[in-house]
């Protein structure tokens, strides 16, 4: 999803695995406000993407021996 958003020049708000409830609450309480007032892009989006990528495993669990 992120790559498709990036490739098409659109904003992306990830839902972080293991933090789904917090992620959705953030969409409702913070991200939507920042989107409406034009402050989502840039520092804020970079911050939430950093958290998102930090939670991704390098190898899927089924490939780890």
C-alpha positions as CSV (number, residue, x, y, z in Angstrom):
1,X,0.0,0.0,0.0
2,X,2.8,2.4,0.9
3,X,4.6,1.8,-2.4
4,X,1.4,2.4,-4.4
5,X,0.8,5.6,-2.5
6,X,4.4,6.8,-3.0
7,X,4.4,5.9,-6.7
8,X,1.2,7.9,-7.2
9,X,2.2,10.9,-5.1
10,X,-0.5,10.5,-2.5
11,X,-0.4,10.7,1.3
12,X,-0.2,7.4,3.2
13,X,-1.3,6.8,6.8
14,X,-0.2,3.3,7.8
15,X,-2.0,1.0,10.2
16,X,0.9,-0.5,12.3
17,X,0.8,-4.2,12.9
18,X,0.4,-5.0,16.6
19,X,-0.8,-1.4,17.2
20,X,-4.0,-1.5,15.1
21,X,-6.2,0.1,17.7
22,X,-3.8,2.9,18.4
23,X,-3.2,3.4,14.7
24,X,-6.9,3.8,14.0
25,X,-7.4,6.1,17.0
26,X,-4.5,8.2,15.6
27,X,-6.2,8.4,12.2
28,X,-9.4,9.7,13.8
29,X,-7.9,12.0,16.4
30,X,-4.7,13.3,14.8
31,X,-4.1,12.4,11.2
32,X,-7.5,13.5,9.9
33,X,-7.1,16.9,11.6
34,X,-3.6,17.3,10.1
35,X,-4.8,16.3,6.7
36,X,-7.6,18.8,6.8
37,X,-5.4,21.7,7.9
38,X,-2.6,20.8,5.5
39,X,0.1,19.7,8.0
40,X,0.0,15.9,7.4
41,X,2.7,15.9,4.6
42,X,6.3,16.3,5.7
43,X,7.4,15.9,9.2
44,X,4.3,14.3,10.6
45,X,4.0,11.7,7.8
46,X,7.7,11.0,8.0
47,X,7.2,10.3,11.8
48,X,4.4,7.8,11.4
49,X,6.1,6.1,8.5
50,X,9.2,5.7,10.6
51,X,7.2,3.9,13.3
52,X,5.5,1.8,10.6
53,X,8.7,0.6,9.0
54,X,10.3,0.0,12.4
55,X,7.7,-2.7,13.1
56,X,8.1,-4.6,9.8
57,X,10.2,-7.8,9.9
58,X,12.9,-8.2,7.4
59,X,11.8,-11.7,6.8
60,X,8.3,-13.0,7.0
61,X,7.8,-15.3,10.1
62,X,7.2,-18.3,7.8
63,X,10.7,-17.9,6.3
64,X,12.6,-17.6,9.5
65,X,14.0,-20.9,10.6
